[in-house]
Amino acid sequence: MKLDYRSVENALSGCRWGQTILTFECIASTMDKARALAHKGAPEGTLVVAAEQTAGRGRLTRSWLSPAGSLSLSLLLYPSPDKLPYLTMLAGLAVAQSIERTTSLRTDLKWPNDVLIDSRKVAGILVESGMVRGRHFAVLGIGINVNVDISGYPEIADIATSLSDEAGSPVDAMALLRAAVVSLETLYTEFSVSAILQDWRKKLVTLGKPVRATLGDTVIEGMAIDITDDGALVIRQSDGNDYVVVAGDVTLRHAV
């Protein structure tokens, strides 16, 4: 995928966000670049977009494979503290909506930050936050496997997919980018906790499934029965007790 500033600028024409855009054919990490920009006082809505990352990362210090043909973007926000817990959910919904609006593909969400197609990961979300000059900032990172032949990456071929693999033809990455930014803008500016939680629950494939949560040296198994009002996962164990998982590695047990 050829990525240049002009094509990104044209794709985001009319969007409130994206007035400040940095584009890269290849970069180590869009997250690191966006964080550096926050410390330099960059405005809310600043976007860092790349077609390839060499040091992309996901949750729990994992690496995130971002080969050529993928789409990586990091969005700089200055949210109020009450919005911070919902940014991962908001971004997951926005990515799912953008995929469904630009392709004929149906998506699901897996707690807490994966976008799936037919039980395989097509996109991931990462939110990192901090303080700069006494103000909260957040970098919202999104990685989407757009036009990637996943068979060429055997280390993830069993658990991941791409939009082009699922659609059977290349996908317009710029149309997808615009749809994602528009959805992010709308969900963020019309922020509603109840609406985000309701829509997230509807797409959350984790609920009603047997899961295994790994929290350091602790392993919790049971049925994922609900999410709390701040997005934590509620697991009902075989003894009937409920365990609330705020952060950890959660897998669907039938896929283990």
Secondary structure, DSSP 4 states (H G I P E B T S, - for coil): ----HHHHHHHTTT-SS-SSEEEESSBS-HHHHHHHHHHTTPPTT-EEEES-BSS-B-GGG-B--B-TT-EEEEEEE---TTTGGGHHHHHHHHHHHHHHHHSS---EEETTTEEEETTEEEEEEEEEEEEETTEEEEEEEEEE--S--GGG-TTTTTTB--HHHHHTS---HHHHHHHHHHHHHHHHHT--HHHHHHHHHHHBTTTTSEEEEEETTEEEEEEEEEE-TTSPEEEE-TTS-EEEESSSEEEEGGG-
